[in-house]
Amino acid sequence: MKLLCIVLNSTEDIEQVLEGLIEAGVTGATVMDSMGMGHLIEDVPLFAGVRNLFRAARPRNNMIFSVVTETQAADALQVLDKILDCTHPHGKGIAFTLPIDAAIGMGGGR
């Protein structure tokens, strides 16, 4: 099992991302509102010199989490790569997976 994590910078694309996950066989996910670092340090004087690096950062984004199989993870990353435009330096977000050693409450035991 894998934990699929998506940081979606372009919140207007949430519907397309969720549709892509369903296409990849992912039928459940948790979506959370989040705030990027650039928004948090905007008014901190210590970071005034790097403020311009974060000017394009959006004030809000979404985090999406889902526990998936290895196959679903591979399929989801392939679909998300196209949706998020990951080859572009200023894509719409990032996606990655982490291994899960054990889980409960998934309907099928461990």
Order of alpha helices (4+ residues) and beta strands (2+ residues): beta-alpha-beta-alpha-beta-alpha-beta
